[in-house]
Amino acid sequence: MQMLAGYVAEREGALNGRFGCVTPDEAVESHYVFAAALESFANTSVEKINYQQQPA
């Protein structure tokens, strides 16, 4: 329900340019950040975030 409400509010312009719903690309990118964070914790190291390039 929250995603639906966010979508409708964003579509109607009720957010005045503020953050609404994430895009699929943003969701994928956040996965890479969280995966690197988990790897960093497990290895007690600094991990590089490996963004995979998707064909357009």
N, C-alpha and C positions, 0 to 999 in steps of 0.2 A: 504494500500500500504506500509506503514512503517513496519508493521509486516512481510509482505512478503519479503521486502528488508532486514530486519534484519535476517530473517530465511535463506535467500540465502547467505548473507554475512557470517553468522555463519557456515553454512554448507560447504562453500568453504574455510573456514579457514582464511578469510580476516580480522578477528578481532584480530588476534594475542593473543588469550586468554582473550580478554576483554569481558565485559558483552554484551550478545546478547539478545536473547528473554527469557522471564521468563518461567519457567516450570509451569504446572498446579498446582503442590504442592506449589510452591512459591506464586502463585496468591491466593490460598486458605489461606495460612498463612498470607498474607498481609491483607486479609479481617478481620481476627481476630484482627490484630493490629489496623486497622481503627475502627472496632466496639468498641474496648476497649477505643480508644481515644474519640469517640463520647459519650460513656457512662460516661467517666471521666469528660468531659466538662459539660454534662447535670447534673451530680450529684456533681460537684465541689469536686471530690474525686480522689484518686488513684485507678485504677481498675486493677485487675489481668487479664492477657491475657490467655484466656481459649482455648488452642489448643485442638481440638477434635481429638482423635485417630481414623483414618480410618482403617478398616480391609484391610489387604494386599491382 
